[in-house]
């Protein structure tokens, strides 16, 4: 079996887990990694990851340094939420025809916040033969790709509602920090309202749904509020007193023709009871599906990133939406 040469960009918690999962795949050859953090750049990759099979590889400080020694076929990009910044980070790879699978939330539907760059980067990919797509759990699956796929059995679709409850106590430290754990409600509310905190990608999920359904949106609105701890909470990373913020409640609504066509509602907080993902498609037939326990974000995000690689390489060159690629699934078989 010909192995796909892969390098990792970003060695935070998700990037490290992506490398560890990639290393278990018989069809993957890991050839390097990039991280600008001075505490990681230049170090042996075995030290950073704990993976003995990566002996002989080191962490490069940037893509240019990586490309001086080797050239992958695919970059796994796990280094930010901004579409514009992520595209700029990946430009050196795309210019060499190297494809990119990213967990950047805004890249799920880049036209929403980086519309001025979509044509440029799509053209660049087509010129060099590169492909780029974003994936993940939310956005990337639960609140967009999964309900889109469910409509394959619909004769008519009137509206879509997706509700997600996440027990953030089981999640990584950066996410627990991002949802305001231990902050005062007033402080975190101000951050939410100014866009300095909260869950990224909810509007992109809604825009992708609307695009797939062919529903022109009059407006997409999003609101967010802190979830308040009803008792003292202690996780592996935070101690939260009763009355402090312990999470977020965000809701995005898409209006088309003056009617609520899409509603996405997410509650992500510490010690959340009855976590689940709930999808309601009103139409013919009506569909009402609940994933009890919900899709585990960190673990599943890494899996989605690895599993999309063969599908990405089978696609035509270009900057893609997740719905442009073949149906994602586990494993190498295309």
Secondary structure, 3 states (H helix, E strand, C coil): CCCEEEEEECCCHHHHHHHHHHCCCCCEEEEEEECCCCCCCCCEHHHHHCCHHHCCCEEECCHHHHHHHCCCCEEEECCCCCHHHHHHHHHHHHHCCCEEEECCHHHHHCHHHHHHHHHHHHHHHHHHCCEEEECCCCCCCCCCHHHHHHHHHCCEEEEEEEEEEEEHHHCCHHHHHHCCCCCCHHHHHHHHHHCCCCCCCHHHHHHHHHHHHCCCCCEEEEEEEEEECCCCEECCCCEECCCCEEEEEEEEEEEECCEEEEEEEEEEECCCCCCEEEEEEEEECCEEEEEECCCCHHHHHHHHHHHHHHHHHHCCCEECCHHHCCCCCCCCCC
